[in-house]
């Protein structure tokens, strides 16, 4: 992994942890595509719907004085200009974690100006925390 991507990923995760809609939206491609699975239900969405989702999540965290708990599970180079990052995300409320987390498979790509952007997401929502903790990659 190159240092430019590491720096970008740290910026992305910091924007997420601080619930900054302005910062996170700047790091997502206008051509973004996403898919979320919740309880077997599939929802496909694009940039505008994604921003609404981030906004709702960030609002919830701020209104409840909660915090994001983000864990990098794996970083996988896909191509010279494309990286897949697997992240688990849950919310801590009053220091206590929820019983579930979401598992994000986030694909980042360098755009024409050589800046990294989030271009695709596949999200498994509502995974029991115990299952996340047992994850192993060989």
C-alpha positions as a LaTeX table, in Angstrom:
\begin{tabular}{lrrr}
\hline
Residue & $x$ (\AA) & $y$ (\AA) & $z$ (\AA) \\
\hline
Unk1 & 0.00 & 0.00 & 0.00 \\
Unk2 & 1.40 & 3.37 & $-0.93$ \\
Unk3 & 1.67 & 6.24 & 1.54 \\
Unk4 & $-0.72$ & 8.41 & $-0.49$ \\
Unk5 & $-3.51$ & 5.85 & $-0.07$ \\
Unk6 & $-2.76$ & 5.38 & 3.64 \\
Unk7 & $-2.99$ & 9.15 & 4.15 \\
Unk8 & $-6.27$ & 9.26 & 2.18 \\
Unk9 & $-7.74$ & 6.34 & 4.15 \\
Unk10 & $-6.82$ & 7.99 & 7.45 \\
Unk11 & $-8.54$ & 11.20 & 6.25 \\
Unk12 & $-11.63$ & 9.17 & 5.23 \\
Unk13 & $-11.81$ & 7.36 & 8.57 \\
Unk14 & $-11.25$ & 10.60 & 10.51 \\
Unk15 & $-14.11$ & 12.26 & 8.60 \\
Unk16 & $-16.32$ & 9.26 & 9.44 \\
Unk17 & $-15.33$ & 9.23 & 13.13 \\
Unk18 & $-16.00$ & 12.98 & 13.43 \\
Unk19 & $-19.34$ & 12.65 & 11.57 \\
Unk20 & $-18.32$ & 15.34 & 9.08 \\
Unk21 & $-20.74$ & 15.23 & 6.17 \\
Unk22 & $-18.83$ & 17.96 & 4.31 \\
Unk23 & $-15.53$ & 16.09 & 4.55 \\
Unk24 & $-16.92$ & 12.63 & 3.75 \\
Unk25 & $-18.91$ & 13.85 & 0.73 \\
Unk26 & $-15.72$ & 15.34 & $-0.76$ \\
Unk27 & $-14.12$ & 11.87 & $-0.60$ \\
Unk28 & $-16.92$ & 10.06 & $-2.48$ \\
Unk29 & $-17.04$ & 9.91 & $-6.27$ \\
Unk30 & $-20.04$ & 11.47 & $-8.02$ \\
Unk31 & $-20.26$ & 8.13 & $-9.89$ \\
Unk32 & $-20.49$ & 6.15 & $-6.64$ \\
Unk33 & $-22.58$ & 2.95 & $-6.51$ \\
Unk34 & $-23.57$ & 1.07 & $-3.37$ \\
Unk35 & $-25.47$ & $-1.99$ & $-2.23$ \\
Unk36 & $-26.65$ & $-2.68$ & 1.31 \\
Unk37 & $-28.07$ & $-5.93$ & 2.63 \\
Unk38 & $-30.16$ & $-5.70$ & 5.79 \\
Unk39 & $-32.01$ & $-8.79$ & 6.98 \\
Unk40 & $-31.92$ & $-10.26$ & 3.48 \\
Unk41 & $-33.33$ & $-7.11$ & 1.88 \\
Unk42 & $-31.19$ & $-5.62$ & $-0.90$ \\
Unk43 & $-31.05$ & $-1.88$ & $-1.49$ \\
Unk44 & $-28.99$ & $-0.36$ & $-4.31$ \\
Unk45 & $-28.14$ & 3.33 & $-4.20$ \\
Unk46 & $-25.95$ & 6.00 & $-5.76$ \\
Unk47 & $-24.18$ & 9.19 & $-4.65$ \\
Unk48 & $-27.19$ & 11.28 & $-3.57$ \\
Unk49 & $-28.79$ & 8.44 & $-1.59$ \\
Unk50 & $-25.41$ & 7.68 & $-0.05$ \\
Unk51 & $-25.03$ & 11.24 & 1.21 \\
Unk52 & $-28.52$ & 11.05 & 2.74 \\
Unk53 & $-27.50$ & 7.82 & 4.50 \\
Unk54 & $-24.30$ & 9.36 & 5.86 \\
Unk55 & $-26.28$ & 12.41 & 6.98 \\
Unk56 & $-28.81$ & 10.26 & 8.90 \\
Unk57 & $-26.07$ & 8.21 & 10.56 \\
Unk58 & $-24.04$ & 11.28 & 11.51 \\
Unk59 & $-27.15$ & 13.01 & 12.87 \\
Unk60 & $-27.97$ & 9.98 & 15.03 \\
Unk61 & $-24.44$ & 9.85 & 16.44 \\
Unk62 & $-24.38$ & 13.57 & 17.23 \\
Unk63 & $-27.89$ & 13.67 & 18.76 \\
Unk64 & $-27.08$ & 10.71 & 21.02 \\
Unk65 & $-23.57$ & 11.84 & 22.02 \\
Unk66 & $-22.36$ & 8.56 & 20.57 \\
Unk67 & $-19.11$ & 7.60 & 18.87 \\
Unk68 & $-18.19$ & 5.54 & 15.86 \\
Unk69 & $-16.09$ & 2.45 & 16.45 \\
Unk70 & $-14.36$ & 1.64 & 13.16 \\
Unk71 & $-12.02$ & $-1.30$ & 12.65 \\
Unk72 & $-9.94$ & $-1.92$ & 9.56 \\
Unk73 & $-10.17$ & $-5.62$ & 8.89 \\
Unk74 & $-8.23$ & $-5.81$ & 5.65 \\
Unk75 & $-6.78$ & $-3.68$ & 2.86 \\
Unk76 & $-6.57$ & $-5.45$ & $-0.48$ \\
Unk77 & $-4.93$ & $-3.92$ & $-3.57$ \\
Unk78 & $-7.19$ & $-4.67$ & $-6.54$ \\
Unk79 & $-5.32$ & $-2.80$ & $-9.27$ \\
Unk80 & $-2.57$ & $-0.16$ & $-9.40$ \\
Unk81 & $-5.17$ & 2.57 & $-8.86$ \\
Unk82 & $-7.82$ & 0.67 & $-6.90$ \\
Unk83 & $-7.98$ & $-0.56$ & $-3.29$ \\
Unk84 & $-10.58$ & $-2.56$ & $-1.37$ \\
Unk85 & $-10.86$ & $-1.87$ & 2.35 \\
Unk86 & $-12.97$ & $-4.01$ & 4.66 \\
Unk87 & $-14.20$ & $-2.06$ & 7.68 \\
Unk88 & $-16.49$ & $-2.99$ & 10.53 \\
Unk89 & $-18.48$ & $-0.11$ & 11.99 \\
Unk90 & $-20.62$ & 0.11 & 15.07 \\
Unk91 & $-21.77$ & 2.85 & 17.39 \\
Unk92 & $-20.76$ & 3.29 & 21.02 \\
Unk93 & $-23.41$ & 4.89 & 23.21 \\
Unk94 & $-22.30$ & 5.92 & 26.69 \\
Unk95 & $-19.20$ & 3.77 & 26.19 \\
Unk96 & $-21.23$ & 0.67 & 25.41 \\
Unk97 & $-21.18$ & $-0.92$ & 21.96 \\
Unk98 & $-24.28$ & $-2.04$ & 20.15 \\
Unk99 & $-24.91$ & $-5.75$ & 19.68 \\
Unk100 & $-24.49$ & $-5.44$ & 15.91 \\
Unk101 & $-22.12$ & $-3.89$ & 13.42 \\
Unk102 & $-22.09$ & $-3.21$ & 9.72 \\
Unk103 & $-19.43$ & $-4.74$ & 7.51 \\
Unk104 & $-18.30$ & $-2.39$ & 4.73 \\
Unk105 & $-16.44$ & $-3.52$ & 1.62 \\
Unk106 & $-15.28$ & $-0.13$ & 0.32 \\
Unk107 & $-13.58$ & 0.23 & $-3.07$ \\
Unk108 & $-11.45$ & 3.33 & $-3.59$ \\
Unk109 & $-9.99$ & 4.46 & $-6.92$ \\
Unk110 & $-7.76$ & 7.27 & $-8.11$ \\
Unk111 & $-9.74$ & 9.67 & $-10.25$ \\
Unk112 & $-8.50$ & 11.62 & $-13.30$ \\
Unk113 & $-6.84$ & 14.20 & $-11.06$ \\
Unk114 & $-5.03$ & 11.39 & $-9.19$ \\
Unk115 & $-7.10$ & 11.88 & $-6.01$ \\
Unk116 & $-8.51$ & 8.84 & $-4.23$ \\
Unk117 & $-12.31$ & 8.58 & $-4.06$ \\
Unk118 & $-14.80$ & 6.02 & $-2.74$ \\
Unk119 & $-16.41$ & 4.52 & $-5.86$ \\
Unk120 & $-18.25$ & 1.39 & $-4.63$ \\
Unk121 & $-19.59$ & $-0.09$ & $-1.42$ \\
Unk122 & $-21.07$ & $-3.40$ & $-0.48$ \\
Unk123 & $-22.50$ & $-3.33$ & 3.03 \\
Unk124 & $-23.74$ & $-6.21$ & 5.18 \\
Unk125 & $-25.78$ & $-4.54$ & 7.93 \\
Unk126 & $-26.78$ & $-5.85$ & 11.33 \\
Unk127 & $-24.06$ & $-8.47$ & 11.78 \\
Unk128 & $-23.85$ & $-9.76$ & 15.39 \\
Unk129 & $-20.78$ & $-8.31$ & 17.08 \\
Unk130 & $-19.61$ & $-11.78$ & 18.12 \\
Unk131 & $-19.35$ & $-12.78$ & 14.45 \\
Unk132 & $-17.33$ & $-9.69$ & 13.60 \\
Unk133 & $-14.90$ & $-10.40$ & 16.45 \\
Unk134 & $-14.34$ & $-13.95$ & 15.18 \\
Unk135 & $-13.46$ & $-12.87$ & 11.64 \\
Unk136 & $-10.14$ & $-14.10$ & 10.32 \\
Unk137 & $-8.44$ & $-13.60$ & 7.00 \\
Unk138 & $-5.63$ & $-15.88$ & 5.94 \\
\hline
\end{tabular}
